[in-house]
Amino acid sequence: MNKNSTQNSAEKVNKITLYNTLGKEKKTFEPIVQGKVGMYHCGPTVYDYPHIGNLRSYVFADTLRRVFEFNGYEVNQVINITDIGHLSSDADEGEDKMTKAILREGKPMTLISMREIADHYYSAFRDAQKDLNIISATTYPFASDHIKEDIDMINILLAKDVAYKTSRGIYFDTSKKADYGKLGQAEGDESRIGEDSEKRNYKDFAIWKFDDRLGYEAPFGKGFPGWHIECSAMSSKYLGNSFDIHTGGVDHIPVHHNNEIAQSECAHDGAVLANYWMHNAFLIFEGGKMAKSSGTFITVDTLKEKGINPLAYRYWLLTARYSTAINFSYDALLDAGRAYTKLIDSIVSILRKVKEATDTESEISKNYRNNLLNFVNDDLDTPKAIALLWSLLKEIEMEDGEKIKLIESFDKVLGLKILEKAEEQKREEESLEEDLPEEVRDLIEARELARQEKDWGEADLLRIKINELGYKVEDTGADSKPRISHI
C-alpha cells in the first residue's frame, strides 16, 4: 500500500491519541511540525548483552514509529547509546556500569577499553533489534562522542546559577526548578537520590563527576558527564530543544526523566523538552522486573537456543498493551510461538488460493483497514489489532487478493514479517513438492482419494507410510491440497 493511500485512510479514522505521563491522561497528538514527528528513546547502556526485558522498550518504540509512519508521518527517531557515565543506582551512587564491564572482562582501565566494550555490546543490541524486526533508528548517537555538547550545556547551567561545584563534581540545584519532579515520583525515591553532605538539596543530582584517573578534560575538572546530561545534550543536538515524544521504561520516570526535564528546560530558557512522555511497563520475571543485576537475564539468543522464534516473542509482547506489566514464562512464549506458526500457516493457505493480485477494495475491506487504524491510533492498542487480524483470516466474505493486501497493512504496523515468512514457506513447500519421490507422490494421491471417499482408516494407514519415508502430510482445512514437509 503506498503512502498516499495510507494518508487517505488515516483521514477517515480517529486522530492518534497517546497516554501522556506528563499530565497522566490520554491526549490527541499534535505535532510541532505538521506531518513530522521527532522521537527520543532512552537507549541501552552497552556494558552487557541486552535482555528481553530491556528489548520490550524498543519493540514499543518501534511500534510507535510504525503507527506514525502508517498514518503518513515522517519520523526522526533517535536511540542514544550510553557508553559512559551510567552509575549502577541510576542516580548518583554505585559503580559505573562501563567500569564494571572493564573489570569483568579483564581489560586495561582506559577510555579505549571502554569504547571497545561499548562497540561489542552495541553490535549485540543491533543484532537483537534485527531479530525482532525493529526498524533502524534515524540516529544512534554514542554518549562518548558528545562530550563537547555535555560541557557546553553544563557551562550554561553554571552561568545561570542552577548548577554548582562540590568536591565530587558539578550538581544541578533542584530548588531552582519550581516544578522539579513533575513527571511523578516513585515510592522510596529519596533513597535513590543518595546522601551527600555537600549537596544543597538531597534531590540534587550530578551532571559531571570528577575523576582524575579516567575521564575527559573539562574547564571545571577532569571526569565524566552524568547519565542525565548526556540525554539532554544528545536530544537537543538531534531533535532540537523541544521535540514531540520521549519514551522509556517506567523506571525512568522518577529520576532519569525528571532530571532530563529539569536540566534541559533550565538550559533552554524554559522551552518544554518533550510534549509527550510515554513509558512501557516491566516484563516481570520470578516476582520482579528482569534485570542484569540479578544475573538471570534472558537474551534473544537464549530464546533461539530454546527453539523460540524471536518474532514469536514480539507477537507475545503485542498481545498486551505496552503500558501493562506482563509475567514472563516459557509456557506463554511457547503458546505464542504456536500461535505465530498458525498465523503463517493460515496465510500460506490464502496465498495458495490467490490467482492474481486485486487493486479493488470492497466495503468490508475498508472497514477492516479503518478498524486497524482506529485500534493502533488509540494509544497503540495492539491486542485489538491482533484479534482483528485473526478475524480477517477467518473472513469468508472477502476475496483472497484483498486479504493479502490487508495482511500487508497489518504487517507494516505490527512488524511480525508474517507475509514475508508465509511467502518463504510457500516457496519451500512448492520446491519440496516438485522434488517428491514418485513413491511418496503416489501415496499422497492415494491418501487424497481415500479421504474423498471418507475411508479414514485407509487414509490414516497411508499417512503412516508417508511418515516412514521421512515426510509429513498435513491437511490445511482451508485448502484441499495438503501441506507436505520433511519430518
Summary of the structure (lengths in Angstrom):
residues: 487
radius of gyration: 26.8
end to end distance: 37.4
largest distance: 89.7
contacts: 1569
relative contact order: 0.12
helix: 49%
strand: 15%
